[in-house]
Amino acid sequence: MSVAPRIWLQSRRGRVVDMVEPRADQVDFAEIADQMADIARYAGAAVPMVSIANHTLIADRVAVTSGATPRLRALVLLHDQHETRIGETPTPATHARLAIATQMFGLPVADALRQVFDEEKRRHDRAIHEAAGIAMPTAEEKLFIHHCDIVALATEKRDFLASPPMPWARAVEQAVPLKHRQRLLPPGAAAIELHGLFLDLLPGARAQSQRCPGQSMRRPA
């Protein structure tokens, strides 16, 4: 059943993104690369700022060093694209919201809220995957994506965040970062490099590029 009034978000190029029933025809991968390059992780606490685009590039390096197939690399490239629709929320903020919901309303409400968060991501992921021409990941593939994500996080924690006052989550503390200190690209260059990977690994991105040859709106800094 449709929701009225329609709830939508305006994208960078003025595209309508349905926030309740997102669709594949609302996905533009050049635009997504641009937006990923401007959204900060860690609530802006990293110095210099770590964008979703740079995080994805680091996660792809983890995938490559782990011997990933082209499909697994594609899944890693896609894993955070929904954040161009719903924003990047630090994991502690999500956990805090669920804890507050439990305090105020009890576990059943907190569990319902968790299901809403998960379903919101799933709906956007489904639309983005359909546009990319890449099937949603299996349970086993999700484990690999998580591995790349956690190793990238541990690498960013080492390279771009202040020394922590207490340990992070066990999975982060146990992850082995990439061997070498990582280099962050400025937004324009990050968007262009990321879109290049989309063209290499996402059939839907290549098809879009052939229909509309325009590249990223960004230029390298």
DRENGU-449993 format. One line per field, with one value per residue: x, y, z of N, C-alpha, C in turn; residue number from 0; residue in three letters. Coordinates in steps of 0.001 Angstrom, whole numbers, plus 524288, in hexadecimal, padded with zeros to 5 digits. Example, Ala and Ser with C-alpha at 12.3 -4.5 7.8 and 13.67 -1.06 7.14 Angstrom:
<sites>
nu	83386; 83232
nv	7E9C6; 7F736
nw	81E78; 81BA8
cau	8300C; 83566
cav	7EE6C; 7FBDC
caw	81E78; 81BE4
cu	83390; 83264
cv	7F31C; 8001E
cw	81E78; 81EBE
seq	0; 1
type	Ala; Ser
</sites>
This chain:
<sites>
nu	8034F; 8024C; 808A2; 8039F; 80554; 80E86; 81B3A; 82741; 83493; 83D5E; 84726; 854D5; 85510; 84B11; 84419; 838E1; 837ED; 83160; 82E0B; 828E1; 8258E; 82EDB; 83465; 83AC7; 83C0E; 83E0A; 84820; 854C6; 86134; 86A32; 8673F; 865BB; 87017; 8745B; 86EB1; 8718B; 87BC2; 87B2F; 876B2; 878D6; 87F2E; 87F0D; 87A44; 87F62; 88891; 89241; 89F3B; 8A6AB; 89977; 8924E; 88C01; 88055; 8828C; 88DAF; 88EB8; 889D4; 890B6; 89987; 89577; 89412; 89E80; 8A12A; 89AE5; 89F92; 8A9BA; 8A6C8; 8A478; 89B07; 89037; 88B2F; 88051; 87F97; 88586; 87F1D; 87673; 87AC6; 87CC2; 87299; 86EC8; 86D3C; 86763; 85D0E; 85DA1; 85DF8; 853E6; 84F09; 85603; 8620C; 86337; 869B9; 86D53; 86CFE; 86550; 85C44; 85B47; 859B6; 84FFA; 84989; 84B15; 846CC; 83C7D; 839DF; 83A9E; 8329F; 8297D; 829F3; 82E68; 82897; 8259C; 82F58; 83375; 82CA8; 82F58; 839AD; 837B1; 832D9; 83B38; 841C7; 83B68; 83A0F; 8444B; 8451C; 83D89; 84161; 84B12; 847B0; 84333; 84C0A; 852EF; 84D18; 84D5B; 85803; 85951; 85C64; 85ABA; 854FC; 85CED; 860AF; 85FAE; 869B4; 86FD2; 86DAD; 87388; 87DA0; 87D39; 87BBA; 8853E; 88C41; 88884; 88A2C; 89515; 89809; 893E0; 899F1; 8A393; 8A206; 8A023; 8AA0A; 8AFF9; 8AB28; 8A596; 8A52B; 8ACCA; 8A605; 89E11; 89AA1; 89887; 89368; 88870; 88923; 88A85; 88EFA; 89831; 89D63; 89F09; 8A823; 8AEF9; 8B120; 8BDEA; 8C3E9; 8C416; 8B8FA; 8B540; 8AD8D; 8A4C7; 8A1B4; 8948E; 890DA; 897D7; 89685; 88C0C; 88C8A; 893AE; 88E21; 884F0; 88950; 88BE1; 881C8; 87E6F; 884E4; 881CE; 87718; 86CA8; 86368; 86678; 86D5B; 8664C; 86009; 86780; 8695C; 85FBE; 85EAE; 8689A; 86D4F; 87644; 87AB4; 87684; 87E36; 88B2F; 898B7; 89F55
nv	7FB52; 8088F; 813CB; 81FB0; 82D50; 82C0A; 8280B; 82D14; 82EF3; 838A2; 836F5; 8398C; 83D04; 84037; 83822; 83066; 828A5; 81E7D; 81C42; 814A5; 80CB0; 80A20; 80A4F; 803CA; 809F5; 81390; 8147A; 81925; 816E1; 81D11; 8262E; 8221E; 81F7D; 8298C; 82DAA; 826B5; 829B1; 83285; 8309C; 82F28; 825B7; 820AB; 828E5; 831EB; 831B8; 82E1E; 83157; 83448; 836BE; 82B18; 8266C; 81FCF; 81C4E; 81B83; 81405; 80B94; 809EE; 806C1; 7FDA2; 7F7E4; 7F634; 7EF75; 7E70E; 7E44A; 7E15D; 7D8C4; 7D1AB; 7D279; 7CF4A; 7D514; 7D67D; 7D690; 7DF6D; 7E6DB; 7E646; 7EA2F; 7F472; 7F7EB; 7F7D2; 80039; 8077A; 80A2F; 811E2; 81B57; 81DAC; 81C8F; 82095; 82099; 81A13; 81973; 80D5B; 80CE9; 814A9; 81045; 80794; 80CFB; 811C6; 80909; 8057C; 80DD4; 80D40; 803BA; 80644; 80DCB; 80944; 7FE6E; 7F150; 7EC83; 7F531; 7F97D; 7F134; 7F13E; 7FAE6; 7F8DB; 7F1AE; 7F84E; 7FF05; 7F795; 7F42F; 7FD63; 7FF21; 7F5F8; 7F749; 7FFC4; 7FB8F; 7F340; 7F86C; 7FDAF; 7F572; 7F060; 7F813; 7F7E9; 7EE4D; 7E5CA; 7DAE6; 7D9E3; 7D7D3; 7CAFF; 7C3BC; 7C00D; 7C68A; 7D000; 7CF1E; 7D02D; 7DA73; 7DFAA; 7DD5B; 7E312; 7ED11; 7EE56; 7ED42; 7F5CF; 7FDA1; 7FC36; 7FEE3; 80966; 80D4E; 80C1B; 812B3; 81CA0; 82043; 82588; 820AA; 816F4; 8184E; 80F88; 801AD; 7FDFE; 7F759; 7E95E; 7E3F4; 7EB8C; 7EE02; 7E492; 7E383; 7E360; 7EDB8; 7F32F; 7F1F4; 7FAED; 808C3; 81002; 81804; 822FB; 8278F; 83430; 839AC; 83AE1; 834A1; 82B08; 828BA; 82797; 81F2D; 8175F; 816C6; 81309; 808CE; 80536; 80528; 7FD60; 7F461; 7F3C9; 7F01F; 7F5DA; 80032; 801A1; 800BF; 8098D; 8114B; 80FF8; 812AF; 81CF9; 8245E; 82B63; 82E50; 82D9D; 8389D; 83D8F; 842E8; 83F8F; 843FE
nw	80000; 7FC94; 80220; 8065E; 808FC; 7FE42; 801B8; 7FFDD; 7FB8E; 7F71D; 7EDDA; 7EA94; 7E02A; 7DEF4; 7DE68; 7E182; 7EC9C; 7F148; 7FE15; 80372; 7FCBE; 7F5FF; 7E8FC; 7DE46; 7D569; 7D94D; 7DBC2; 7D9DF; 7D675; 7D4F4; 7D9F9; 7E40E; 7E6AC; 7E752; 7EFEC; 7F7DD; 7F94A; 7FF1B; 808AC; 815E1; 81DEA; 82B32; 8307B; 82DBD; 83393; 8306F; 82C23; 82178; 81C61; 81A98; 8103D; 80B88; 801AB; 80185; 8096E; 80481; 7FC33; 801D5; 80661; 7FD43; 7FA9A; 8029F; 7FFAE; 7F61E; 7F969; 7FECF; 7F75C; 7F1B4; 7E954; 7DD4D; 7DF0D; 7EA1C; 7EC3F; 7E788; 7EE2D; 7F752; 7F41B; 7F3A0; 7FDC0; 804CA; 7FF91; 8014A; 808A4; 803C4; 802F3; 80CE3; 813C7; 81B6A; 826A0; 8326E; 8385D; 843BC; 8458B; 8414F; 847F9; 8514B; 84F98; 84F43; 85979; 85F28; 85BA5; 86020; 86AD0; 86B89; 86738; 8676F; 8641D; 85B73; 85515; 852C5; 84D0B; 84486; 8404C; 83D53; 83561; 82E39; 82B99; 826B7; 81E69; 818C5; 814DF; 80EF5; 8071F; 8014C; 7FE6F; 7F836; 7EF86; 7EBB3; 7E97C; 7E1BE; 7D9F5; 7D816; 7D397; 7D946; 7E0EE; 7EDBC; 7F94C; 7FDCA; 809FB; 80C71; 8062D; 80AE5; 813F2; 81011; 80C29; 81594; 81A62; 813EB; 815D0; 820B1; 82174; 81B76; 821D4; 82AF7; 826DE; 8243B; 82E2F; 832C0; 82C41; 82B32; 833C1; 840D4; 84BBE; 85274; 85E29; 86320; 860CC; 85430; 84E13; 84EF1; 8456B; 83F08; 84468; 8437B; 838F6; 82E68; 8298D; 81C90; 81728; 8146A; 816D6; 81340; 8084F; 8070D; 7FD9E; 7F82F; 7F787; 7ECAF; 7E6B4; 7EBB6; 7E978; 7DE8A; 7DD57; 7E29D; 7DC9F; 7D38A; 7D69D; 7D819; 7CDA6; 7C9BE; 7CF49; 7D132; 7CA16; 7C827; 7C9DC; 7C184; 7B941; 7BAF8; 7B925; 7AE8C; 7AA74; 7ADFB; 7AC85; 7B38F; 7BDC1; 7CB36; 7D2AA; 7D7BE; 7D89D; 7D931; 7E4AE
cau	80000; 8058A; 80864; 80288; 807EC; 81342; 81FDF; 82B7F; 8395F; 83FB6; 84C9E; 8583D; 8539C; 84587; 84111; 8356B; 838FB; 82D17; 83074; 825E0; 825C4; 832E0; 83467; 83FC3; 83C84; 83F7C; 84DA4; 8589B; 8660E; 86DC5; 86549; 866D0; 875A9; 87512; 86C97; 874B9; 880A7; 87A37; 8743F; 87CEE; 87E97; 880B9; 877F7; 88340; 88CC1; 89745; 8A275; 8A2A1; 8945C; 891E1; 886EB; 87E84; 88560; 892E3; 88DFE; 888AF; 89599; 89CD2; 89310; 89541; 8A3EF; 8A0F5; 898B8; 8A37F; 8ADE1; 8A480; 8A37E; 8957C; 88E5C; 88893; 87B38; 8805D; 88729; 87A70; 87348; 87D64; 87BC6; 86D17; 86CDA; 86BBF; 86501; 85813; 85E90; 85CCA; 84E43; 84D56; 85A21; 865CE; 86262; 86D95; 86B09; 86B6B; 86075; 85808; 85ABE; 85782; 84A65; 846E6; 84B3A; 842FF; 83752; 838FA; 8399B; 82DB2; 824E2; 82A93; 83105; 8259D; 825E3; 834B6; 83410; 829D6; 83286; 83E11; 835AE; 831FF; 84063; 843A4; 83823; 83B47; 84910; 84422; 83A94; 844EA; 84EDF; 8451C; 842C0; 8514B; 854E4; 84A50; 84F84; 85D63; 85967; 85F2C; 85724; 8560F; 860B5; 85F28; 8618C; 86F65; 8721B; 86D40; 877FB; 8823B; 87C75; 87CB1; 88AEC; 88EB3; 886B6; 88CBA; 89AAA; 89867; 892EA; 89E96; 8A7B4; 8A0C2; 8A0E4; 8AFA8; 8B277; 8A8A0; 8A2C9; 8A86E; 8AD69; 8A10C; 89E6D; 89934; 8982C; 88EC9; 885EF; 88CFD; 88BA8; 89280; 89D3D; 89FF0; 8A019; 8AD7C; 8AEA6; 8B49C; 8C35B; 8C610; 8C0BB; 8B5E2; 8B517; 8A844; 8A447; 89DF8; 88F67; 89050; 89AD3; 8941D; 8874C; 88DF7; 895E2; 889FD; 88182; 88C2F; 88B17; 87C5F; 87E2C; 887A8; 87FBE; 87164; 86A66; 85F8F; 8693E; 86F3C; 861CC; 85EAB; 86B7E; 86899; 85B0D; 85FA0; 86E47; 86F51; 8792D; 879E5; 87647; 882B5; 89055; 89CAD; 8A138
cav	80000; 80D33; 81772; 8250F; 82F21; 82944; 829A1; 82CB5; 831DC; 83AA8; 8358E; 83DD6; 83EFB; 84176; 83361; 82EC8; 82387; 81CD8; 81A68; 8103A; 8088E; 80BBC; 80755; 8038F; 80E30; 8184E; 813D3; 81B06; 8157A; 82186; 82987; 81F8E; 82025; 82EF1; 82E64; 823AD; 82C7B; 83705; 82F02; 82DBE; 82197; 821DA; 82DE4; 835FF; 8318D; 82CA6; 83595; 83732; 8343A; 8263A; 8262C; 81A8E; 81ACF; 8199B; 80F15; 80780; 808D5; 803A0; 7F86F; 7F521; 7F463; 7EAC6; 7E2D9; 7E2B0; 7DE80; 7D3D7; 7CE50; 7D292; 7CEEE; 7D9EA; 7D714; 7D832; 7E4ED; 7E9F4; 7E677; 7EDD1; 7F9B9; 7F93C; 7F6CC; 804F3; 80B59; 80C04; 8166A; 8200D; 81E7B; 81CE5; 822DE; 81D34; 81A67; 81649; 808E1; 80E28; 817AC; 80C7D; 804A1; 8107B; 81262; 80443; 8055D; 811AD; 80B0B; 7FFBA; 808FA; 810AF; 8065D; 7F8D8; 7EE54; 7EBB5; 7F9D9; 7F9D2; 7ED3B; 7F327; 7FF15; 7F64E; 7EF7A; 7FCB0; 80084; 7F38B; 7F41D; 8021A; 7FE00; 7F1C7; 7F950; 802CD; 7F7E9; 7F048; 7FBCD; 7FECE; 7F098; 7EF8B; 7FBC2; 7F648; 7E93F; 7E23A; 7D87F; 7DADB; 7D3F7; 7C67E; 7C404; 7BF66; 7CB4B; 7D41A; 7CE83; 7D277; 7E018; 7E164; 7DD18; 7E78D; 7F1C2; 7EEAD; 7EE40; 7FB4B; 800CC; 7FBDE; 801D4; 80EEF; 80E74; 80C9D; 816BF; 821C0; 821AF; 8263B; 81C08; 8166C; 81830; 80A4B; 7FE30; 7FDD2; 7F233; 7E522; 7E2B5; 7EF90; 7ED69; 7DFC4; 7E3CE; 7E4D5; 7F1C2; 7F2CB; 7F28B; 80026; 80D3B; 8112B; 81D57; 824B4; 82B01; 8387B; 837FA; 83A4F; 8301B; 82652; 827AD; 825C2; 819E8; 813C5; 815F4; 80F9A; 80372; 803CD; 803E3; 7F870; 7EFDB; 7F3CB; 7F05D; 7FA09; 8052F; 801EE; 801C3; 80F11; 81481; 80F95; 815AE; 8227B; 8244D; 82F0D; 82C08; 83023; 83E5A; 83F7D; 842FA; 83ECD; 848CA
caw	80000; 7FC35; 80676; 804AC; 80435; 7FCBE; 804A4; 7FC17; 7FC7B; 7F24D; 7ED2E; 7E8FD; 7DAF8; 7DEDE; 7DD9F; 7E5C3; 7EED7; 7F4AC; 802EB; 8058A; 7F8C0; 7F230; 7E420; 7DB77; 7D195; 7DC28; 7DD2E; 7D618; 7D921; 7D4FF; 7DE1B; 7E906; 7E7C5; 7E90A; 7F532; 7FB85; 7FA38; 80282; 80D98; 8199B; 821D0; 83090; 83212; 82CCD; 8377E; 82E14; 82A05; 81EAB; 81C02; 8179D; 80DA4; 80A15; 7FCE9; 802F8; 80C46; 800AA; 7F968; 8055E; 806C1; 7F865; 7FB07; 805EF; 7FC7D; 7F248; 7FC22; 800A9; 7F2D9; 7F065; 7E3F5; 7DBB4; 7E1A7; 7EF82; 7EC29; 7E66A; 7F2F0; 7FAEC; 7F220; 7F468; 8030B; 807A7; 7FC17; 80381; 80BF9; 800BD; 80394; 8125F; 816EC; 81E15; 82C40; 83542; 83B14; 8491F; 8458B; 84093; 84CD7; 8553E; 84E84; 850E8; 85F2E; 86107; 85A9D; 86419; 86FBA; 86B6D; 86583; 86820; 86001; 85699; 851C9; 850D7; 848F2; 83FF3; 83E07; 83AB3; 83082; 82AA2; 8299B; 82320; 819BB; 815CC; 811F3; 80B2D; 802A7; 7FDFE; 7FC33; 7F408; 7EAEA; 7E9B5; 7E723; 7DCCC; 7D62A; 7D6EE; 7D0F9; 7DCCA; 7E4AB; 7F33D; 7FB38; 800F4; 80F66; 80C5A; 803F1; 80EDB; 8177F; 80D84; 80C2E; 81AF4; 81B30; 81151; 81882; 825CD; 8209B; 819CC; 8267F; 82E56; 82439; 824E7; 833C0; 83391; 82915; 82AD7; 83889; 84578; 84EFC; 85545; 863DC; 864E2; 85C42; 850D6; 84DFA; 84E8D; 83FEC; 83D00; 84707; 841B1; 83352; 82CF8; 8258C; 81816; 818DA; 81396; 817DB; 80EA1; 80655; 805DC; 7F91F; 7F8C3; 7F5AE; 7E70C; 7E4DD; 7EDE3; 7E67E; 7D955; 7DDBF; 7E417; 7D81C; 7CFF8; 7D874; 7D6D8; 7C815; 7C8E7; 7D224; 7D199; 7C4D0; 7C7C5; 7C960; 7BC19; 7B5DC; 7BBAC; 7B6A3; 7A8E5; 7A918; 7AF44; 7AD19; 7B778; 7C20C; 7D034; 7D29C; 7DA8E; 7D62D; 7DD34; 7E734
cu	8036F; 804A9; 80777; 802EF; 80CF0; 817F6; 82492; 83000; 83B62; 84576; 84FB9; 85698; 84DC7; 84204; 83D93; 836F9; 83490; 82F6C; 82D82; 82614; 829C8; 83308; 839AC; 8405D; 83DAC; 84546; 85115; 85DFA; 86A2F; 86C47; 86676; 86C90; 876CA; 8734B; 86FC6; 879C4; 88005; 877D6; 8787A; 87B5E; 88051; 87EB9; 87BD8; 887E1; 89210; 89A06; 8A6C3; 89D83; 8949C; 88C64; 88552; 8815F; 88AC8; 8928D; 88D14; 88D86; 89948; 89AA1; 8940C; 89AE6; 8A43E; 89EFA; 89CB7; 8A7C9; 8ABEB; 8A32E; 89DE0; 89485; 88BFE; 88346; 87BE0; 88230; 8827A; 8770C; 875A6; 87C7D; 87639; 86B89; 86B33; 868E8; 85FC1; 858CF; 85E03; 856F4; 84CD4; 85188; 85D97; 8652C; 8667F; 86AE8; 869AD; 86659; 85BC1; 85716; 8584A; 851A6; 84751; 846D0; 8473F; 83D71; 835FB; 837B2; 8342C; 828E9; 82545; 82CE6; 82DC7; 825DC; 82B62; 83599; 8313C; 82CEC; 8372E; 83C4A; 834A9; 83731; 84243; 8408C; 83923; 8402C; 84807; 84150; 83E17; 8490D; 84C85; 844BE; 84815; 8539C; 85233; 84C7A; 854FD; 85DA2; 85C5B; 85B45; 858C8; 859A3; 85E30; 8613D; 86780; 87214; 871D2; 871BA; 87CE7; 881D0; 87DA1; 88284; 88D92; 88D52; 8899C; 89295; 89B7B; 897A2; 897B3; 8A327; 8A6D9; 8A18B; 8A6A6; 8B1D2; 8B031; 8A5A0; 8A69C; 8A8CE; 8A89B; 8A1CC; 89D11; 89899; 89315; 88C59; 88A08; 88E73; 88F71; 897EF; 8A032; 8A14F; 8A5AE; 8AD34; 8B209; 8BA24; 8C53C; 8C213; 8BE06; 8B604; 8AF74; 8A856; 8A0A9; 898D5; 88EF4; 89303; 89875; 88F3F; 88895; 8903A; 891AC; 8865A; 88432; 88BAC; 88585; 87BF4; 880C1; 88491; 879CD; 86F06; 86683; 8620B; 86B54; 86ACA; 86012; 86274; 86AE1; 863D6; 85BEF; 86576; 87077; 871E8; 877AD; 879BB; 87B19; 88789; 8945E; 89E77; 8A6E0
cv	804DC; 810C7; 81CEA; 828B0; 82C1B; 82B79; 828CF; 83037; 833D8; 83951; 83A3F; 8403E; 84020; 83CCF; 83263; 8294D; 8224A; 81A51; 815DF; 80B99; 80A13; 80811; 807A9; 8081A; 8137A; 81859; 815AA; 81A52; 819C2; 82549; 82734; 8201E; 825A2; 82FAD; 82B62; 8268A; 83104; 83595; 82CE3; 8290E; 823A7; 82724; 83260; 835E7; 83027; 83170; 83331; 83422; 82F4D; 825FD; 82081; 818B1; 818B2; 81487; 80A9A; 80615; 80593; 7FE21; 7F543; 7F32F; 7EF89; 7E628; 7E0C2; 7DF84; 7D947; 7D029; 7CE31; 7D1E1; 7D437; 7DAB3; 7D8DB; 7DDDD; 7E875; 7EA7F; 7EA27; 7F372; 7FB89; 7F9AA; 7FB98; 808F7; 80D53; 810DE; 81B8E; 8213E; 81F91; 81F1F; 81EC5; 81E05; 8171C; 811E4; 80A19; 81151; 81415; 80968; 807FD; 8112F; 80D9C; 803D4; 8092A; 80FB3; 806DE; 8023A; 80B63; 80D37; 80074; 7F626; 7ED85; 7F069; 7FA70; 7F5DD; 7EEE2; 7F778; 7FCD7; 7F402; 7F3BB; 7FE6F; 7FCA1; 7F38B; 7F8E7; 80140; 7FA09; 7F3D3; 7FC7C; 7FF4E; 7F4EE; 7F37F; 7FCC5; 7F9F4; 7EF81; 7F325; 7FA33; 7F146; 7E52C; 7E011; 7D9B3; 7D68D; 7CF7E; 7C73A; 7C388; 7C444; 7CFD6; 7D3CA; 7D0E7; 7D866; 7E24B; 7E15E; 7E1DC; 7EC9E; 7F288; 7EFC1; 7F3E2; 7FEE4; 800CE; 7FEF2; 807AE; 810A7; 80F55; 8118C; 81C39; 82373; 8224B; 8211A; 81B6D; 8162B; 812E6; 806D8; 7FEE4; 7F861; 7EDFE; 7E3F4; 7E69C; 7EEE9; 7E8A1; 7DFE6; 7E59F; 7E8DD; 7F06D; 7F449; 7F830; 80458; 80ECA; 816F6; 81EA7; 82869; 82F90; 83702; 83723; 8357D; 82B05; 824DB; 82565; 8203B; 815EC; 812B5; 81288; 809EA; 801A7; 80229; 7FEA5; 7F3BD; 7EF91; 7F43E; 7F4D6; 7FF61; 805DF; 80335; 8076F; 81291; 8146F; 812AB; 81B8B; 82302; 82803; 82C3A; 82EB8; 83612; 840C3; 83F9B; 8422A; 843FD; 849B6
cw	80000; 800E2; 8044A; 80963; 80320; 7FFA7; 80117; 7FDAF; 7F73E; 7F225; 7EB31; 7E3CA; 7DA8A; 7DDD7; 7E263; 7E77C; 7F2A2; 7F98A; 8056A; 801CC; 7F49E; 7ED82; 7E170; 7D7AD; 7D421; 7DD9E; 7D8AE; 7D8A5; 7D8F9; 7D961; 7E37E; 7EA79; 7E9BE; 7EEB0; 7F942; 7FCF3; 7FE05; 807C7; 81138; 81CEC; 82728; 83288; 8318A; 83077; 83536; 82BE6; 826A6; 81E52; 818A1; 81552; 80CC1; 80537; 7FE3C; 8060B; 8086F; 7FD87; 7FCBD; 805D6; 801D2; 7F864; 7FE7A; 802C0; 7F8A2; 7F4EA; 7FE3A; 7FC2E; 7F114; 7EA93; 7E263; 7DE58; 7E74D; 7EFD1; 7EB18; 7EB47; 7F6FB; 7F92F; 7F34E; 7FA28; 8061B; 80441; 7FE20; 806EA; 808FB; 800EB; 80944; 815F5; 81974; 823F7; 82F00; 83849; 840C0; 84967; 844C8; 84584; 8511E; 8546B; 85045; 856DE; 86180; 86027; 85EA8; 8695E; 86FD9; 86A96; 86631; 86364; 85B13; 852ED; 84F8B; 84C78; 843F9; 83D3B; 83B1B; 83576; 82C71; 82845; 8257D; 81E03; 81656; 8127C; 80DAA; 80657; 7FF02; 7FB81; 7F79D; 7EF0D; 7E86D; 7E71E; 7E1F0; 7D895; 7D473; 7D3BB; 7D411; 7E0C0; 7EA40; 7F565; 7FE38; 80683; 80F98; 80A3A; 807C6; 812C7; 81526; 80D68; 81197; 81C2F; 818C2; 81415; 81DA8; 8253A; 81ED7; 81E7C; 82A0A; 82C04; 824EB; 82A93; 834EB; 83102; 829C4; 82FB3; 83D10; 8487D; 8527B; 85B31; 86630; 86011; 8593D; 85149; 84CE2; 848E8; 83D8D; 83F56; 8450D; 83BE6; 8325D; 8289D; 820D0; 819B9; 818AA; 814FF; 812C9; 80D42; 804F4; 80135; 7FA65; 7F61F; 7EFD2; 7E4F5; 7E6DD; 7EACF; 7E123; 7D988; 7DF11; 7DF82; 7D404; 7D17E; 7D768; 7D11C; 7C6E9; 7CADF; 7D289; 7CC1E; 7C41F; 7C743; 7C3DB; 7B863; 7B64C; 7B8BA; 7B0B2; 7A71F; 7A9C1; 7B058; 7B132; 7BBFB; 7C730; 7CF80; 7D51A; 7D71E; 7DA69; 7DF70; 7E5C0
seq	0; 1; 2; 3; 4; 5; 6; 7; 8; 9; 10; 11; 12; 13; 14; 15; 16; 17; 18; 19; 20; 21; 22; 23; 24; 25; 26; 27; 28; 29; 30; 31; 32; 33; 34; 35; 36; 37; 38; 39; 40; 41; 42; 43; 44; 45; 46; 47; 48; 49; 50; 51; 52; 53; 54; 55; 56; 57; 58; 59; 60; 61; 62; 63; 64; 65; 66; 67; 68; 69; 70; 71; 72; 73; 74; 75; 76; 77; 78; 79; 80; 81; 82; 83; 84; 85; 86; 87; 88; 89; 90; 91; 92; 93; 94; 95; 96; 97; 98; 99; 100; 101; 102; 103; 104; 105; 106; 107; 108; 109; 110; 111; 112; 113; 114; 115; 116; 117; 118; 119; 120; 121; 122; 123; 124; 125; 126; 127; 128; 129; 130; 131; 132; 133; 134; 135; 136; 137; 138; 139; 140; 141; 142; 143; 144; 145; 146; 147; 148; 149; 150; 151; 152; 153; 154; 155; 156; 157; 158; 159; 160; 161; 162; 163; 164; 165; 166; 167; 168; 169; 170; 171; 172; 173; 174; 175; 176; 177; 178; 179; 180; 181; 182; 183; 184; 185; 186; 187; 188; 189; 190; 191; 192; 193; 194; 195; 196; 197; 198; 199; 200; 201; 202; 203; 204; 205; 206; 207; 208; 209; 210; 211; 212; 213; 214; 215; 216; 217; 218; 219; 220
type	Met; Ser; Val; Ala; Pro; Arg; Ile; Trp; Leu; Gln; Ser; Arg; Arg; Gly; Arg; Val; Val; Asp; Met; Val; Glu; Pro; Arg; Ala; Asp; Gln; Val; Asp; Phe; Ala; Glu; Ile; Ala; Asp; Gln; Met; Ala; Asp; Ile; Ala; Arg; Tyr; Ala; Gly; Ala; Ala; Val; Pro; Met; Val; Ser; Ile; Ala; Asn; His; Thr; Leu; Ile; Ala; Asp; Arg; Val; Ala; Val; Thr; Ser; Gly; Ala; Thr; Pro; Arg; Leu; Arg; Ala; Leu; Val; Leu; Leu; His; Asp; Gln; His; Glu; Thr; Arg; Ile; Gly; Glu; Thr; Pro; Thr; Pro; Ala; Thr; His; Ala; Arg; Leu; Ala; Ile; Ala; Thr; Gln; Met; Phe; Gly; Leu; Pro; Val; Ala; Asp; Ala; Leu; Arg; Gln; Val; Phe; Asp; Glu; Glu; Lys; Arg; Arg; His; Asp; Arg; Ala; Ile; His; Glu; Ala; Ala; Gly; Ile; Ala; Met; Pro; Thr; Ala; Glu; Glu; Lys; Leu; Phe; Ile; His; His; Cys; Asp; Ile; Val; Ala; Leu; Ala; Thr; Glu; Lys; Arg; Asp; Phe; Leu; Ala; Ser; Pro; Pro; Met; Pro; Trp; Ala; Arg; Ala; Val; Glu; Gln; Ala; Val; Pro; Leu; Lys; His; Arg; Gln; Arg; Leu; Leu; Pro; Pro; Gly; Ala; Ala; Ala; Ile; Glu; Leu; His; Gly; Leu; Phe; Leu; Asp; Leu; Leu; Pro; Gly; Ala; Arg; Ala; Gln; Ser; Gln; Arg; Cys; Pro; Gly; Gln; Ser; Met; Arg; Arg; Pro; Ala
</sites>
